């Protein structure tokens, strides 16, 4: 009985210390995590609203949760580019969260950016993978290998290494604004709401599924639809019909 009591006390102390450690870690990293999430969402806004200048304008009512906020994007001339919001849906093994931008007529998708997912590695995770076109030459020297003119001195000149200039707004870089998107996300551009349909074969009018990850594909589509519904619910003026 005495040993059982000792084991109980030891287990209780260990559990208490572990709980304190986890809680302390959470409190210490909470602000950092929130800042990183904010930076990721801001970066995504510039991706899904091409041509966006300065700050996106939030148009949601007060006391709306972070995940349900809707933004309006303006270009240099102050004209509306479109609207953006986050959407989410359950995937095969995780919640899939996306940022979606649609045009000012609420008709076509301007772009999507997957903010978070933990789908099956090698299958569902392909939704966020960029197909690399880099070669050993481009990795070493910073440019793609071109056909060499052996009679030209210019062919032997190497591009100098340059640090990309940073834009201070939200920590966004110029490189990030124009970086390549995964093929899966690219196919959502210019699609309408009715074209958000899974196709297991390549179809320009639908969303081509990731091989072996149909459930993950459907999750992204559902998340995109969720975001569009949020945008329309806030930004689109209701059409009232008067019955005579």
C-alpha positions in Angstrom: 0.0 0.0 0.0 2.9 2.3 0.9 4.5 1.8 -2.6 1.2 2.5 -4.3 0.8 5.7 -2.4 4.4 6.7 -3.4 3.7 5.9 -7.0 0.5 7.9 -6.9 2.3 10.9 -5.4 5.1 10.7 -8.0 2.7 10.4 -10.9 0.7 13.3 -9.6 3.8 15.5 -9.3 5.0 14.5 -12.7 1.6 15.3 -14.3 1.5 18.6 -12.5 4.9 19.6 -13.7 4.1 18.6 -17.2 0.9 20.6 -17.2 2.7 23.7 -15.9 5.4 23.2 -18.6 2.9 22.9 -21.4 0.8 25.9 -20.1 4.0 28.1 -19.7 5.1 27.2 -23.2 1.7 28.1 -24.6 1.6 31.4 -22.9 5.2 32.3 -23.9 4.6 31.5 -27.6 1.0 32.6 -27.9 1.8 36.1 -29.1 4.4 34.9 -31.5 2.1 32.3 -33.0 -0.6 35.0 -33.5 1.8 37.3 -35.2 2.9 34.6 -37.6 -0.7 33.7 -38.4 -1.5 37.4 -39.0 1.5 37.7 -41.3 0.5 34.6 -43.2 -3.1 35.8 -43.7 -1.8 39.2 -44.8 0.6 37.6 -47.3 -2.3 35.5 -48.5 -4.5 38.6 -49.1 -1.9 40.0 -51.5 -1.8 36.7 -53.4 -5.6 36.3 -53.8 -6.2 40.0 -54.6 -3.7 40.7 -57.4 -3.1 44.4 -57.7 -3.9 45.2 -54.1 -2.3 48.4 -52.9 -1.7 49.5 -49.3 -3.9 48.0 -46.5 -6.9 45.8 -47.3 -10.1 47.3 -45.9 -12.1 45.2 -43.5 -15.8 45.4 -44.1 -17.1 43.0 -41.4 -19.3 44.3 -38.5 -17.7 44.7 -35.0 -17.1 41.7 -32.8 -16.6 39.3 -35.7 -14.2 36.4 -35.1 -10.8 36.4 -36.9 -11.8 33.5 -39.1 -15.0 35.2 -40.4 -13.6 38.6 -41.4 -14.1 39.9 -44.9 -11.8 42.3 -46.7 -12.1 44.6 -49.6 -9.1 45.2 -51.9 -8.4 48.5 -53.7 -6.0 49.2 -56.5 -3.8 52.4 -57.0 -6.8 54.3 -58.5 -9.0 53.4 -55.5 -11.1 51.1 -57.5 -12.4 47.8 -56.0 -10.4 44.8 -57.1 -12.5 42.3 -55.2 -13.1 40.8 -51.8 -11.4 38.1 -49.7 -12.1 35.9 -46.7 -11.0 32.7 -45.0 -12.8 29.5 -45.4 -12.3 26.1 -43.8 -13.6 22.5 -44.2 -12.8 19.1 -42.8 -10.3 17.1 -44.9 -9.1 13.5 -44.7 -7.1 14.0 -41.5 -7.2 17.7 -40.7 -9.0 21.0 -41.1 -8.1 22.7 -44.3 -8.1 26.5 -44.2 -7.8 28.7 -47.2 -7.9 32.4 -48.2 -10.0 33.2 -51.2 -10.4 36.2 -53.3 -13.2 36.9 -55.8 -13.8 39.7 -58.2 -16.0 42.8 -57.5 -18.9 41.2 -59.4 -18.9 38.2 -57.1 -18.6 35.9 -60.1 -15.0 34.6 -60.5 -12.3 33.5 -58.2 -9.2 35.7 -58.4 -7.1 33.2 -56.4 -6.8 31.0 -53.4 -4.0 30.4 -50.9 -4.0 27.4 -48.5 -3.2 28.7 -45.0 -3.2 25.4 -43.0 -3.5 21.7 -43.7 -2.1 18.5 -42.2 -3.3 16.0 -44.8 -1.6 12.7 -45.8 2.1 13.3 -46.7 2.7 12.7 -50.4 -1.0 12.8 -51.2 -3.2 15.5 -49.7 -0.2 17.6 -49.0 0.3 18.1 -52.8 -2.3 20.8 -52.6 0.4 23.1 -51.2 3.4 21.8 -53.2 5.0 23.9 -56.0 6.4 21.9 -58.8 10.1 22.9 -59.0 11.6 23.8 -62.3 15.0 24.5 -60.7 18.2 22.9 -62.0 21.6 22.4 -60.4 22.8 25.4 -62.4 20.0 27.7 -61.2 20.5 26.6 -57.5 24.2 27.3 -57.6 24.3 30.4 -59.7 20.8 31.9 -59.2 19.5 31.7 -62.7 18.2 29.0 -65.1 20.6 27.3 -67.5 20.2 28.8 -71.0 21.6 27.8 -74.3 25.2 28.9 -74.3 26.7 30.9 -77.1 30.3 29.7 -76.9 31.5 32.7 -79.0 30.0 35.3 -76.6 31.8 36.6 -73.5 28.5 37.4 -71.9 27.6 33.7 -71.5 30.4 33.3 -69.0 29.2 36.1 -66.7 27.4 34.9 -63.6 24.5 36.8 -62.0 25.6 38.4 -58.7 23.9 37.3 -55.6 21.4 39.9 -54.5 19.3 40.1 -51.4 15.6 40.6 -52.3 14.3 44.0 -51.2 11.7 43.8 -48.4 8.4 45.7 -48.2 7.9 46.7 -44.6 4.1 46.3 -44.7 3.3 43.1 -42.8 6.7 41.7 -43.5 5.8 40.9 -47.1 8.5 40.7 -49.7 8.4 41.5 -53.4 9.4 37.9 -54.0 6.4 36.6 -52.1 4.0 38.8 -54.1 5.0 37.1 -57.4 6.1 33.6 -56.2 4.9 30.5 -58.0 1.7 28.9 -56.8 1.0 25.2 -56.6 -0.7 23.8 -59.7 -3.6 22.6 -57.7 -4.3 26.1 -56.3 -3.7 27.8 -59.7 -6.6 25.9 -61.3 -9.1 27.8 -59.1 -8.3 31.1 -60.8 -11.1 32.4 -63.0 -13.4 29.6 -61.9 -17.1 30.4 -61.0 -18.9 29.0 -58.0 -20.7 26.5 -60.3 -17.4 25.2 -61.6 -16.2 24.1 -58.2 -16.7 20.4 -59.1 -14.2 17.6 -58.6 -13.0 15.8 -61.8 -10.8 12.8 -61.6 -9.5 13.5 -65.1 -8.0 16.8 -66.3 -10.8 19.2 -67.1 -10.3 22.9 -67.6 -13.9 23.6 -66.6 -13.7 21.8 -63.3 -11.2 21.1 -60.4 -8.8 18.3 -61.2 -8.5 16.1 -58.2 -5.1 15.3 -56.6 -4.3 11.6 -57.4 -5.1 9.5 -54.5 -6.5 12.4 -52.5 -10.1 13.0 -53.6 -11.3 13.7 -50.1 -8.6 16.4 -49.6 -9.6 17.9 -53.0 -13.2 18.1 -51.9 -12.2 19.6 -48.6 -10.4 22.5 -50.4 -13.4 23.0 -52.7 -15.8 23.1 -49.6 -13.4 25.5 -47.9 -13.4 27.8 -50.9 -17.2 27.7 -51.1 -17.3 28.5 -47.4 -15.2 31.6 -47.9 -17.3 32.8 -50.9 -20.5 32.4 -48.9 -19.0 34.6 -46.2 -18.0 37.2 -48.7 -21.4 37.3 -50.3 -23.1 37.3 -46.9 -21.3 40.5 -46.0 -20.3 42.4 -49.1 -23.1 41.6 -51.6 -26.1 43.9 -51.3 -29.4 41.9 -50.9 -31.8 42.0 -53.8 -35.3 42.7 -52.6 -38.3 41.6 -54.6 -41.5 43.6 -54.2 -44.5 41.4 -54.7 -47.4 43.3 -56.3 
